[in-house]
Amino acid sequence: MANTDKGLDYLLELNGEILAQEHGCWIKIEARRVAKVDDRFPHGIKYSLTLHDRSGIRLLGFDNAHAISTRKKGRYKARTVVYDHKHIDPKDKGIPYVFESADQLLSDFFEAVDRALKEMT
């Protein structure tokens, strides 16, 4: 079966890139294939796309580097663990992100970056 995600190769080529942005901000992109596709990495990649301010504080990010729980811990409450997620501010522990493709990930991330930078003006 051929890879239909046209953005995957591009995302993987961006691994390690640091991109300067307005207001002294910068983007860091990390993306690599994983050895084994599993529940944690069903797309076959581990990724982290982040926007930082001039002092290095993460302003927003999209990643699957760690799990997040979508339900509060409690006596009889089910917990759902999600790996694909986004952080929309520096204190955000993560909210689920529906990964459709690497191409869509890049589009969603850069749209969020544009919004965040626009809010700084």
N, C-alpha and C positions, 0 to 999 in steps of 0.2 A: 504494500500500500504506500503510495507516494505521500510525501509531506505536503499538505495543502496550506500550511501556515507560512505565507510569504514573508512575514515579519520575523520569523524565528532566526533565520540566518543573520539578519540585520541586528537583532537584539544580541545574539551571541558575539557578533563582531564589536559591539559597543562595550563589551566587558572590560572593566578597568578604566573607562573614560571618565574624565572630570570635565564638565562643561560650564564655563563662566556664564553668569546671568546678570541681569540688572541688580542694582542696589547692593553689589558685592556678594550676592548669593551665588551658589554653585550647585551643580547636579553631579551626583555620583551614580554610576551604573555598574552593577555586578550581575552577571548572568552566565551560567555554565550548565552544561548537560550533567545529569547525574548518572551514575553507573546502573541504577536500578529504578525502574518506574514502579511506584507503589502508591499507597494511600496518601503519603506525605507529598510526593512529587508525581502526581498522575500525568503531568504534561511533559515529564522527562527533563525538566530544568529547575534549577534553584535560582531565584532572582531577588534583587533588591534594587529599587530605583528610588533615590531620595533627593530631596531639595534641602539645602542647608543655608543658614544665614552666614554672614561674614565671619562670625565667631565659631562656626562649625555646628551649631545647634540644628538638629533636624526639624524642619518646618513641616514637611509632609513626606510620605513614602508609600510605596506599593511593594509588598514583598511576600515571600512564603518561607522566610528563614526561621520562623518559630510558630508554634501553634497558638491560637487564641480560643478562648471558650466563649460561646455565644449565649450561654445561660449562666445565671448566678449559681454558685455552689449552694446547696441546701439539702435538707433532709430527704425529700422525695422528688427533687427536680432533676430531670434529665439534662445532661451536658452534651452539647454538640461541639466537637473540636474541628476547627477550620484552620487551614494553613494559608491559603490565598487571602490576603487582607490588605487594607490600607490604613494609614495613619493620617488623619487630616489636621492635626496640630501637634505641637511638641509633647503634650502630656497624654495624648490618645494612645491607649494600649492596643488598639486595632479593632477595626470593624470588617466584617466579611466583604470580600471582593470576588465577584464571579469572573473567573478567568475563562475567556472565550478563545483567545489566540494571543500570540506574542504581538501581532500587529495591533490588536485592540488594546492590549496592555500599554503599549507605547503611546497610542493615541489618547487613552484615558489619562495616563500619567502626565503627558505634556499639556493636555487641557487643564488639568489640576494645577500644574506649575504656572501656566499663564494666568489663571484666576488668582492664585496666591500672590504673584508678582504685581498684578493689577491692583489688588487690595492694599499693597504697600505704598502706592502713590497717593 
